[in-house]
Amino acid sequence: MQEKNFFYRLALNIDWILLLSLIAILAIGFLSIYSATYSYYGLKYVSVQTLALGIGFVLMLILSSFNYQHYEQMDKIIYVLSLLLLISVLILGMTVRGTKGWFNFGFVSFQPVEIAKIMYILILAAFLNKNGKDAKKFQFLFYAFLLLLGHLFLIMLQPDFSSTLSYFPVTLVLLYFIGVEPFYLFCILLFGSLAAGIPLISTFFKLQYNLDRNANFIIHIYSFIKDGYVWLFCIIAVLLAIAALWWLLIKLKMRVPIIYPIILCACIILGCVSSIAVEKSLKEYQRKRLVVFLNPKIDSRGAGYNIIQSKIAIGSGKIIGKGYQKGTQTQLGFLPEQHTDFIFSVIGEEGGWLISQLTLLFYFLLIWRAMSIARDSRDSYGSLVATGIATMFSFYAFINIGMVMGMMPVTGIPLLLLSYGGSSMVSSMCAIGILNSIHIHRHTYYKTSIEIF
């Protein structure tokens, strides 16, 4: 009788729009995975995905019924557990494609970083909610990024660059909502852009130079970026320009604290220095994958091949698609990673523009409901957690769909709930469970701190 009452209360309070959107996305995902893999692997991938969905569904029910407000009081325990999870995979994990980030359980394997991402959202939201009154202070930002660096350091030891990417938008969005000064967020973006951008720009022009050595412009640019002294001169020139601008503003009686130009200059210097570490941590083929979307022809048989085939698949689908299991790029195996990273290409080829737009609609509904749950949450902690989850889903969708259309770098980021992957399926279902918990307990008073909605 108690079990019946439990499921009745759960069904009565659950967010049905979120759930129905989830079911629609899962249905499209399973049909696409089946179409992309059955000709070569039978039911192997669909079976594993079904097992992952079953585990994820059970966890979703458990997390939906568990009061999310307790996570805030368990934040230190959750953070330690997340670190232990990431450390243990470095010791006991197996290596797949050069990344030691998987636990092997025989029939299935598990990637703990996928769960660590959800734990990080819970941890960061708790820290921001408890210390939000100090959001204008630089020390607050420093401690927030110590939490981030704990995860990033361990993940980069695997190394798994693509898994670190979702941490940044989640962190920046939550910091913005909690009230951190936009100037500091700009400095963080500038630092990341320099650290990742310098080695990628260098790789792009190197590939472009190898493709067309007769182009004078390319020759000059390539010569420029190869010369370390030129880079040093440019950095010094930019720093002097910042100092001169600050002096000019002071002379114009505009009060600009000296800490601003100091922090800005420090971010530029640290970003340039960090670019050396990024260049060494990324293998040559990884750097190619990240820049080749700008011009797939510079490595058409290597890193650019995926994008070229993906664009052919999506374009050939036209309005109504070629029909289920009738996509030539998919069924003949021309489309690489078609059941994981490029699952949206399968949808575009076989379902055409109509099914692609329908998929995007369901994804939009899911993200919209996540933001609505954040708005209607009883407390600011729930708002921050729901906003973090919505940001995570939005980032994955934006990058993956942009990637398969040749508009974003090939980062290895899957399309959550659609792409094949047991670990991402389980973690995504856990995230949905937490969202449902925030919705179900929106009338439950626990404690409040600061309001962001």
KALINCOR-V407291 format. One record per backbone hydrogen bond with DSSP energy under -1.0 kcal/mol. NH is the residue of the N-H (numbers start at 1). CO is the residue of the C=O. If there is no record, write none. Layout:
# KALINCOR-V407291
nh:NH co:CO
nh:NH co:CO
This chain:
# KALINCOR-V407291
nh:5 co:1
nh:6 co:2
nh:7 co:3
nh:8 co:4
nh:9 co:5
nh:10 co:6
nh:11 co:7
nh:12 co:8
nh:13 co:9
nh:14 co:10
nh:16 co:14
nh:19 co:15
nh:20 co:16
nh:21 co:17
nh:22 co:18
nh:23 co:19
nh:24 co:20
nh:25 co:21
nh:26 co:22
nh:27 co:23
nh:28 co:24
nh:29 co:25
nh:30 co:26
nh:31 co:27
nh:32 co:28
nh:33 co:29
nh:34 co:30
nh:35 co:31
nh:36 co:32
nh:37 co:33
nh:38 co:34
nh:41 co:37
nh:42 co:38
nh:44 co:41
nh:47 co:43
nh:48 co:44
nh:49 co:45
nh:50 co:46
nh:51 co:47
nh:52 co:48
nh:53 co:49
nh:54 co:50
nh:55 co:51
nh:56 co:52
nh:57 co:53
nh:58 co:54
nh:59 co:55
nh:60 co:56
nh:61 co:57
nh:62 co:58
nh:63 co:59
nh:64 co:60
nh:65 co:61
nh:66 co:62
nh:70 co:67
nh:71 co:68
nh:78 co:74
nh:79 co:75
nh:80 co:76
nh:81 co:77
nh:82 co:78
nh:83 co:79
nh:84 co:80
nh:85 co:81
nh:86 co:82
nh:87 co:83
nh:88 co:84
nh:89 co:85
nh:91 co:87
nh:92 co:88
nh:93 co:89
nh:94 co:102
nh:96 co:99
nh:99 co:96
nh:100 co:158
nh:101 co:99
nh:102 co:94
nh:103 co:110
nh:105 co:108
nh:107 co:105
nh:110 co:103
nh:114 co:111
nh:116 co:112
nh:117 co:113
nh:119 co:115
nh:120 co:116
nh:121 co:117
nh:122 co:118
nh:123 co:119
nh:124 co:120
nh:125 co:121
nh:126 co:122
nh:127 co:123
nh:128 co:124
nh:129 co:125
nh:130 co:126
nh:131 co:127
nh:134 co:131
nh:135 co:132
nh:137 co:134
nh:141 co:137
nh:142 co:138
nh:143 co:139
nh:144 co:140
nh:145 co:141
nh:146 co:142
nh:147 co:143
nh:148 co:144
nh:149 co:145
nh:150 co:146
nh:152 co:148
nh:153 co:149
nh:154 co:150
nh:155 co:151
nh:156 co:152
nh:158 co:155
nh:160 co:155
nh:164 co:161
nh:167 co:164
nh:170 co:166
nh:171 co:167
nh:172 co:168
nh:173 co:169
nh:174 co:170
nh:175 co:171
nh:176 co:172
nh:177 co:173
nh:178 co:174
nh:180 co:175
nh:185 co:181
nh:186 co:182
nh:187 co:183
nh:188 co:184
nh:189 co:185
nh:190 co:186
nh:191 co:187
nh:192 co:188
nh:193 co:189
nh:194 co:190
nh:195 co:191
nh:196 co:192
nh:197 co:193
nh:198 co:194
nh:200 co:196
nh:201 co:197
nh:202 co:198
nh:203 co:199
nh:204 co:200
nh:205 co:201
nh:206 co:202
nh:207 co:203
nh:208 co:204
nh:209 co:205
nh:210 co:206
nh:211 co:207
nh:212 co:208
nh:219 co:215
nh:220 co:216
nh:221 co:217
nh:222 co:218
nh:223 co:219
nh:224 co:220
nh:225 co:221
nh:226 co:222
nh:231 co:227
nh:232 co:228
nh:233 co:229
nh:234 co:230
nh:235 co:231
nh:236 co:232
nh:237 co:233
nh:238 co:234
nh:239 co:235
nh:240 co:236
nh:241 co:237
nh:242 co:238
nh:243 co:239
nh:244 co:240
nh:245 co:241
nh:246 co:242
nh:247 co:243
nh:248 co:244
nh:249 co:245
nh:250 co:246
nh:251 co:247
nh:252 co:248
nh:253 co:250
nh:254 co:249
nh:256 co:254
nh:260 co:257
nh:262 co:258
nh:263 co:259
nh:264 co:260
nh:265 co:261
nh:266 co:262
nh:267 co:263
nh:268 co:264
nh:269 co:265
nh:270 co:266
nh:271 co:267
nh:272 co:268
nh:273 co:269
nh:274 co:270
nh:275 co:271
nh:276 co:273
nh:278 co:274
nh:279 co:275
nh:280 co:276
nh:281 co:277
nh:282 co:278
nh:287 co:283
nh:288 co:284
nh:289 co:285
nh:290 co:286
nh:292 co:288
nh:294 co:291
nh:298 co:295
nh:299 co:296
nh:302 co:299
nh:304 co:299
nh:305 co:302
nh:308 co:304
nh:309 co:305
nh:310 co:306
nh:311 co:307
nh:312 co:308
nh:313 co:309
nh:314 co:310
nh:315 co:311
nh:316 co:312
nh:321 co:317
nh:322 co:349
nh:323 co:350
nh:326 co:323
nh:331 co:327
nh:332 co:328
nh:333 co:330
nh:334 co:329
nh:335 co:329
nh:342 co:337
nh:343 co:340
nh:346 co:342
nh:347 co:343
nh:348 co:344
nh:349 co:345
nh:350 co:346
nh:351 co:347
nh:353 co:318
nh:354 co:319
nh:355 co:351
nh:356 co:352
nh:357 co:353
nh:358 co:354
nh:359 co:355
nh:360 co:356
nh:361 co:357
nh:362 co:358
nh:363 co:359
nh:364 co:360
nh:365 co:361
nh:366 co:362
nh:367 co:363
nh:368 co:364
nh:369 co:365
nh:370 co:366
nh:371 co:367
nh:372 co:368
nh:373 co:369
nh:374 co:370
nh:375 co:371
nh:376 co:372
nh:383 co:379
nh:384 co:380
nh:385 co:381
nh:386 co:382
nh:387 co:383
nh:388 co:384
nh:389 co:385
nh:390 co:386
nh:391 co:387
nh:392 co:388
nh:393 co:389
nh:394 co:390
nh:395 co:391
nh:396 co:392
nh:397 co:393
nh:398 co:394
nh:399 co:395
nh:400 co:396
nh:401 co:397
nh:402 co:398
nh:403 co:399
nh:404 co:400
nh:405 co:401
nh:406 co:403
nh:407 co:402
nh:408 co:402
nh:410 co:289
nh:411 co:409
nh:418 co:415
nh:419 co:415
nh:420 co:339
nh:425 co:421
nh:426 co:422
nh:427 co:423
nh:428 co:424
nh:429 co:425
nh:430 co:426
nh:431 co:427
nh:432 co:428
nh:433 co:429
nh:434 co:430
nh:435 co:431
nh:436 co:432
nh:437 co:433
nh:438 co:434
nh:439 co:435
nh:440 co:436
nh:441 co:437
nh:442 co:439
nh:444 co:441
